[in-house]
Amino acid sequence: MTGDQVSFTPGRLLPLLTHPSGRAATTCLYRCGNQCAHEAPNTSTNTYFGDVVQAVSRRGAFKAGAVMAAAAGGFAAMNALGGATATAAVPPALAGRGRPVPGTDFTPVPPNRADAVVIPDGWAQNVVIRWGDPVVPGAPEFDIARQTAAAQAKQFGYNNDFVGLVPQDRQGKRFLMVVNHEYTTETQMFPPGQYDPANPTEEQVKIGWAAHGLSVVLVEKQRDGGLSVVPSHYGRRITLDTTFEVRGPAAGSQYLKTSADPTGTKVRGTQNNCSGGVTPWGTVLSGEENFHQYFANSDKVTDPAERARLTRYGIGKGTTTRKWERFDKRWDVPSEPNEVNRFGWVVEIDPNDPDSTPVKHTALGRFKHEAANVKITADGRVAVYSGDDERFEYIYKFVSKGKYKPGTSAHARRHNSALLDEGTLYVAKFTGDSPAGQIDGTGKLPADGEFDGRGEWIPLVSGNKSFVDGFTAEEVYVFTRQAADKAGATKMDRPEDIEPNPVNGRIYAALTNNTDRGAAGKAGVDEANPRVGNKNGHILEWAEDRDDAAATTFSWRLLLVCGDPATADTYFGGFPKDQVSPISCPDNVAFDPYGNLWIATDGNALGTNDGLFSVPVDGPERGQVKQFLTVPIGAETCGPNVTSDFVTVAVQHPGEGGTVTNPQSHWPDGGSNLPRPAVVSVWRKRR
């Protein structure tokens, strides 16, 4: 579907969905264990932004930005998206500022509630791969009425999130596509009458295990411009039954040993993999996020220290939604108290070697990783940025001890992967440069015209040395949240995807939302989280001092304060608010070849479908948000890639909020079919 088939009146947004997060209740239950309906696990009393004011010049704070724009190196810039200037079906102001910024020359798609992927006029789309499609050679055809765990272990998993593209040729025609399968929604995976949530069968539980994890497929650009899967020996499924190697300083820890793995060095499976990143050496990093919901009966643990650790990670009491603990004791906390500590890590996959053993990197800390993305430091080391996706959690950075070796050969991949096993783990503390009284919770800009300030990276641990009083190094790695509490990190509004911009060198983070901000007994507003009851989220931008990812200080500012541009509490980088698309709940971020920021949303609190948006970050068009596409009703936009030739997105949980007997969506197969998560490619039509 293209943008001219829907209509929308700017400033007249649809009602907010009934669930506090803006998502369907089913989504919240199965994706994160309904965590937004529970108290946030972070009850620490860290210093807030408003408690300390540093007199930092806004002009001086980002003086480094011009240097970065001129000296940005280390990544090769690609060609930009080509095509004609957008001219139709947009507010007159949007079409009247001259030639669009390269890479953003498309007609914005209006907000809508269509059961389709809606794209700009002049563009085309196709489904690359959907839940149940073959991945491993010899995989059976998908039959929704006759699913088996053995079949699912060879087929594309459920609820695709991150999509990573690893180039296979210099022409940009073939890629290994690595896709996360974040979670399963069993009540929507089986035909009517087959699944009883209170009494799942063992086979249904094992189907769920097989539908988690990751898929690797070879994709090829077709003559018309879209991507399609090419059967190959690279086809691979990684599931909750795949063996992972535990590496880094916490490997063999007393907190990781179980009856099935007394060495604490081998973990069975990965789960709730949210976003991720492609490394410069050609592997994929994937973050294990909401692992807390899979473990049962934490209330039966009696040791006070252990109970405090479980509570800090939100491990649930009583039985779980999926009832996995009935079929494997590792999901029952009293039976296997350390199994929960074996999840919440950054994992690394080598898609170029189908026989390789995936890795869990303990040096990057254990929390609810949304993603992990790499930037090379000025002296050639590796920095990895990651957010902890929950209300009032933190932003982290790891800097390796050893130096990066350029290249994607097998030797380079092994060398660079090992860099993630030794280094220093930091957590971020932000300070605003405006008086606390000017940050009043309404989203009104302070007197200097921006939400901005300075920040520092607080070291938590390096090798076997802990920098946190009362914590051993082993405890910092395994119980990172509690160590960061003690260090005085800044509580953020759900820090999700964090990525460095390969063109201007700055770092961008999506802060999705936090409706608890400023509530009674909760952290109040500060300059980096400036709104009470933040339901629409914001985008944070920072510049490491000296444009060096190894620096321990930085300057920051908010690029976007998201929401309806017609309301007073929004900000679009200083760009006129009557000339932007509404945007709510930023989740994943990506960059096109020109360095424009692209934002995928999750949980649009404005009542319309989630989408993908472009935003120039430099020059006179900085802050001009334009909606490129929307995903079907009930779906979330995930894993964007924006290349010189095509755009990809993962469409997660289409139709959630409906039921198998009364589905809200029939995307992508149409007719009376149940909805299926899928990856879509979009490209400009040839003239």
N, C-alpha and C positions, 0 to 999 in steps of 0.2 A: 504494500500500500504506500502511496506517496502523499505528500503533505496537502495537496489540493483536495483530498477527499474527506477532510475533517474540518471543523470550524471551532474557533475559540475567541472569546471576547476578552482582551487584556483587562486585568483588574477585576474580573468576575470569576473567582476561583471556586471550585467545587468544595463541598463540605469535607472536613477532616474525617478520615476513617476512624472507626470507633476505638481501635486499639491505641494505647498511648504512643506507641512507636510510629504510627502511621501505616503499619503493616497489618495484614490479616492475622487474626489470632492464631490460625493454624501455622502460619509461617513462624511466628515467634515461639510457638510451642516446640516445633520440631527442629528449628535452626539453632536456637540458643537456650532451650529449656525455659522459655518465657522469662528471661532474666530481668527484663525491664519492669515486670510486675512485682519483682522482689526488691528488697533493700540492696543497694550497691554494696559489694563486699569491702570497698575501701572506706573504712571508718577512721582512718588516721587523721590527725589534726595538723597537717602540714601548713607551712606558711603560704598564704595566698598572695597573689600579685599585688593587691591593694595595700598590703602591709608594709611594703618597701617601695620607695619611689627613687629611681635613679635619674638624675638630670642628664639625659642623653638627647642630643640633637637629632630630630627626625631627619634633617638633611644629611648629617654626618653618618647616621646609622646605616644608610644605604648608599653611601658614597662608593662602597666596594662594588655595587651593582654594575656601574658603568665599566669598571675594570673587568668584571666577569664577562660582560657582553662582548668586549673586545678581545679577551684572551681565552674564551671558552675553548678548551681543547680536550684531547683524550678520547673523544667520540667523533666519528665521521658523520657529518650532516648529510641527510638524504634529500632527494628531490621532494618538492612539496606537491600537495594535491593540486592538479590542474583543473581548468574549466572556466566557464563563463561567470560573470558577475551575477549574483542573486538579484532579482528585480521584482518578484511577484509575491503576493499573499503575505506581506509583512507590514507592520506599521510604517507609515510614510517616513518617519524619522530614521528607521533602520535602513531604508534603501537610499537615503539621501546624503550620506557622508563620503561619497566617492568610492573609489576602488577598494574592495575589502582587503584585509590583511591576507597575504598569501597563506594558503592552507585553510582559510575560513570562507572561501568563496562559494557559498551555497545558500539557498533560500531557507531560512529557519522553518522548522516544522512547528506548527501550533500545538500547544498542550491539548491532550485529547484523552478519551477513554475507549479507544478502539481495541478490538481483539486481534491485533496485527502488529508487526514491526512496521512502523510508519517512517518513511525516509523522504528526503527532499526530492522535488521534481528534478528529473534528469539523471536520477540514480537508479540502480537495480540492486537486487538482493537474491541470495539463495541460502538454504539451510545446508551447512557443511556437514554436520553430524548431529544426531539426536540420541537421547536416552535409548539404549537397547541396540543401536546399530553396531555392526561388527567392528572389533578393534584388533583382536588377536587373529592371525590366520587360522581358518577353520572354524571360526565362531558361528554358531547357528543363527538363523534369522530370528528376529525378535517376535515373540508371541506373548502379548500381555496377559492372555488368559492361562498360559502354561509356562510360567516363569520357573526357573530353577537357579540355585546358587551357582552350579557349574556353568550354566550358560551366561549368567550375569558376569562371572569372573572373566569372560572373554569379550563382553560387550561394553559399549560406552556406558559409564556409570550415571548416577542420578545427580541432579542439581549442580550443573557445571558452574564454576565460578571463574577463577583465574584462567586466562588463556595466554600461554607463552609460545612465541614463534622463534624457533632456532633455525637460522638460515642453513641451507644445504648446497647452495650454489651462489656464484657471484652475480648472477642475473636476477636474483630475487624471485625465482619462479617456484622453488621447492623449499618447504620448511618442515621441520619436525614440530608438530603442534602438541604441546603438553597442556592438559586441562585438569584442573582440580575438580573433585566431586565432593562438595562441602558436606552435605548431609542428605538424609533420606526422609521422605514424607510418606510413610507406609500407608496412611489412610487414603492417599491418592495414587498409589502405585499399582493397586490391584483392582480388577473389575468388581462391580457391586456384589456384595455377599461373600467375597473371598477372604477378607481380612477383618478380624475382630481385635481391636486395640487392647482389650483386656486380656486376650488369650491368643497371642500370635503363635503360629506353629514354629517348630525349630527350623524348618526349611525357609519360612518367611524371614526369620531372624538372620539366617545365613545369607539370604538374598540381600538383606540390608548391609551386612558386612562386605559383601562383594560389590555393592553399588557405591560404597565409599572409596576414597583414595584418589587416584589419578589415572588418566588415560594418555597414551602416547600414540599418535598416528602420523603418517606422512601425508602432507597435503600439497597440492600443486595448483598453481594459478592457471585457470582456463583461458581460452582465447577471448571469451566475452568479458573476462576480468574477475570472475568469482573464483573461490577456492573449492576444491573437491578432494576427498580422501582417495589416496592411492594405496592399494594393498601392498604391504611390504613386510620385511622381517623386523622392522622397527616397531611394529604394532605391539603394544604392551599394556597390560593392566596392572596397577599397583593397588592392593586392597588391604583390608584389615587382617588378612592372612599372610601378607608379604613380610619377609624378614628384613629388618632394618639394623644397620650397624650403629651403635652409640659411640660417638667420638668426642674428643675434647676433654677438658679437665674434670668433668663429672662422670665420665665413663667409669663404670665399676663402683660408683658411689653406693654407700650403704642404703641410700634412699631410693635406689633404682633396682635393687635385687628382689627377685620374686622366686617362688617355688619353681616356676617354669624356666627362669633364667637366674640362677644363683650367682652368675658373674656380673650381672647388671650392665651387660654390653650388647645384648641382642633384644630388640623389641619386635613384637609381632604387630605390624600394621601401623597405619596413620589414619587420622580421622579429623573431621571438621576442618579440612584444609580450605582456607578462605582465599586470600589473594597470594601473590608471590612475585617473583621477578626472574628475568633471564640474566644470568651473569655474563660479564665480558668474556669469560672463557667457555661459554656455550653449554652451561648446565642450567638447571632451574631450581630456584629456592621457593619453598612453599611453607606457609605459616599454618601451624595447628592452632585453631582458635577456640571455639566453644566446646572443649573436651569435657567440661565439668558435668554436662547433662547426661553423660553415658554411664555414670557411676552411681551405684545404689547404696543406701543404708549407712551413710556417713554418720548419722545420728547415733549409731551403735558403738562408735569409737569412744573410748573412755579416757585415753591419755590427753591431758589438757593441751600440751604443745602440738600434738598431732591434730586435735580438733581445731585449734586456732589456724593451723595451716590449711586445713580443708575448708574452713569457713572463708578464709581470705581468697580462696580460688572459687568460691561459690559452689562447692560440691554439694549436690542435693541430698536431702534427707528422704528416707523411705524408698519406695520403688521408683524405677525410671519410666518414662513414657513408652519406651520401646520394649522393655522387659527383657533385655539381653541377659541380665544377671541370672535368669532362670536356666540358661543354657551354657554359660561359661562363668566360672567363679571369679575370673579376673575382673569382671564388672561389679563385683560385690566388695565394697571397701573393707569390711571386717575380715573377709577371707583372704584378700590380697591387698594389704594396705599400701604397698608401694606401686601398684600398677598405675594408679592415677598420676604418679610422678613421672611416668614414662611418656606422657603426652603433654603438649604445650610447648613444643620445640620448633625450631626451623629445620625443615628437612631439605635435603638436596638430592636431586634426581639427575642422572646422566642419560639423556635420551639417545645420545649417539651410541651407547653401549647397552643393548637390550639385556645383556647378562650381568650388568653391574648391580651391586648391592646398594640400595639407597641408604642415606646417612641421616642421623639426627645429630645436629651440632649443639652440644651443651654450652659451648663458650658464649653463645648468643643469648643465653638466659632462657628461663621458662616462664611464660605468661601466655595470654591469649593473643598470639601473634596474628595480626591481620595480614602482614606481608613481610618481605625482606628485600630491599633493593640496594644495589652496590654503587659506590662512587670510588674512584681511585684517588688517593691522597697525593699531595704535591711531591712527596718523596717516594711514591710508588707502592704504598701499602693499600690495603683494602678496607674501606669503611662500609658498614651495613646498617641501614636505617630500618626501624620497625616500630609500629604502634601497637599498643595493648588495647584492643577494642572492647572497652566497657566504660560505663560512666565513671568519671573521676579517675581514670587510669593515666598512664604515663607514656612518654615518647623516649625511645632508647636508640643508642648508637654503639656499634662495636667497631673497633679499629684493630686490625691485625698487627702482630709483631713482625712477621715476615713480609717480603715484598712480592708484588704481583709480577707474573711472567706473561707477557703478551702472547696471544695465540689461542687456538682452539684445538690443538692436537691432543691426543690422549695423554701425553706427558704433561702438557700445560694444564689440562683439566685436573689431573691428579695433584700437581704442585699447588695450583690455586685453591682447590678444594681444601687442602690441608691447612691453608692460611686461616681458615675459619675455626681452627681448633686451638689457636693460641693468640691472645691479644687482650685488649682492655674493653670492658663493658661499661658504658656510661648511661646515665639517665638525665633528662633535661629539666632545667629550672629556668623559668621565664620571669622577667621583671618588666613591668610597663613603665613608660616615661612620663605618664600624666598623673596628676594628683588623684588619689583614690576617689575624691568627691566628684570627679568628672566622669567616672565610670559608674553610672547610676542604674544599670540593668535594663534600660530601655533600648539599647543599641544606638543611642545618640552618640555621635563622634565627639571626642574630647576637643579641647580648644586648638590643639595643633593639627587637627584635620584628619588624623589617622589613628587607628589602634596599632601601636608599635612599641618597640623597646629593645632591650638587650636580653641575652640568655647565656647560660653556661652549662657545660656538660660536666656533671658530677661523676667522678669515677666510683664504680661499685666494686670492681674486682679485676685483677689482672693475673692470669696464671693461677698460682696457688696463694696469692696475696689478696686478702680482703681489705677493703677500705671502709667497711661499715662496722662500727663498734658492735660487739656482741654477736657477730656473724662470722663463721668460718667461710673460706672461699667456697667450699662444697655447698654450704647452705645458701650463699648468694646465688649460685647458679641454679639450684633446684627450687628455691623459694624466693625468686627474684622480686616479686611484688612486695613482700615484707621488707626486704633489704632496701628497696627504693622508698618505701614509706619512711624508714629510719633515716635515710639520706636527705629527706626533705624535698623530694621532687614535686613538680607542679601538677596538680590535678587538672586533667583536660576533659573536654566534651567528646568522649569516644574517639580517640585517635585511631584512624583506620589506615588506608594506604598512604605511604610516604615514598616519594620518588625524587631523585635529582633531575633537574632539567639539563639535557645534554648540550643545549645551546647557550644559556646564560649562566649556568653553573649553580643557580640557587636551588633550594630544596623546597618541596611543596607537600603539604600534609592535608588530608581530608579529615575534618572534625565533623562527624555525621550529625549528632544532635545530643541533647541531654536535658530532658524536661525536668530533671531534679535540680538543675543549677539554681541556686538561690532559695530553694525550698527550706522550710523550717528544719534546723539541725543539719543541713547540708552545706557544702562549700558555697560561698557567695560568689558574686561576679568579680572578675578581674579584667585587665586590659586585653588578655588573649582569649578570654571566654566572657564576652561583655554583656550577654543577655540572660536575664532571668527566664527560666522555663524554655530553654533553647530548643525549639522543635524543628528548626530548619537547618541548623549547622552552619559551618563556615570553612573557609580555606585559609590555611596558615602558610606563609612564605618566609624563609629565612636565608641569610647569606652567612656562611661560615667566614670568620675573619681570615683575611688574606686569601680568600677563595680556596682554602685548604680544608679538606674533609677531616684532617687530623686535628684541626683547631679545637680548643676547648671553650671558646667563646664565639658568639654570633650576634647578629642583628636580625630582628624579626618584625613582621607586620602582617596584618590580615589583608589578603587580596580581595576576598569576598565575604560578606555577611549575608547568607543566603535567605531566600524567601520570596514573597510577592514584591516586585519592585514598586508597587503602588503603596506599600506601607512604609512607615517612617523608620522602621528598625532594620532596614537592609542597606547594604553598601556594595558597590560594584567597582572597586578600584578607582573611584573617582569618575567613572564613565557615566553619562546621563542615564538616569534610571528609567526614563520613558523609551529607551532604545535598546533594551535587553530582554531576553527571555526569562520568565520565572524559573527558578531552580531551587530545589529543596532536598536536603539530606544527601550531601556528597559522600561518596563511598570510595570508588576506585579512581585513580588519576593516571594519566598517560600523556605523552608528548608526541606531536607530529614532527616532521622533519624540520620545520621552521622554529620549533621551540614553543609553539602555542600549547597551552594546557588544555587537555580534554578530561571531562569529569563525567563519570557514571554515577547515577543516583540510586538510592535504596530506601524506599519508605516515604516517598513524596508526601509531605504533610499538607500539600496544597490541593489534594483531592484528584489529581490527574495521574496518568501513567508515568512511571519512571522513564528516564531517557539518558542520552549521551549529549554532552554540550561542549562546544569549543570556546576558549577564552584566550585572547592575546594577553601576554603578561608584560609586554614592553611597548613603548611608543604611545601615540595618541589614542589608540584603540584599546589600551590596557583596561581590562574589566568588562569588555563588551561580550557578554554571554549570549551565545546563539545555540539553540537546540537543533542538533543534527538528526536525531531519531528518537522515537519512543518505542518501548517494548509492549507486548500485549498486556491486557488487563490482569492484574494480580501479580505480575512478574517484576523482577529486579534486573537492572542492567549491570553486567559484570564484565571483568576482564577485557577492557578495550585495547585494541591495537590500531594505530593510525599510521599507515605507511604511505609511500608515494603513489601506490596503486589501489589500495583497498583499505577498508575499515572492517574489523571484526568485533563482535560483542557476543558474550554468552548470555542467553536468556534463561534466567533461573526462576524456578517455581511459577510458571505461567498458570493463571487460574486459581492460585491458592486463595482460600476463602470460600471456594465452592466445595462440592462433594462429588464423589464418583457417580452418585445418582442425579445430581443437579450441578454439573460442572459450569464454572463461570467462563471457561475458555476451551476451545477445541484446537488451539494453535499447537503445532504447526501443520497438522495433517488435515484439519478441517472436518467437515461432516459431523458425525456423532462421536468421533474419536476422543479419547481422553487426552488432555494436554501432556506434552513431553518437553522437558528442558532440552535446549539445543544451542549450538553455536551457529551464528549467522555471519556471512560476509556481505559487504555492501561495496559497490563500486560505481564510478561514473560511467554512464552509457556513452558509447562511442557515437560521434556525430557523423 
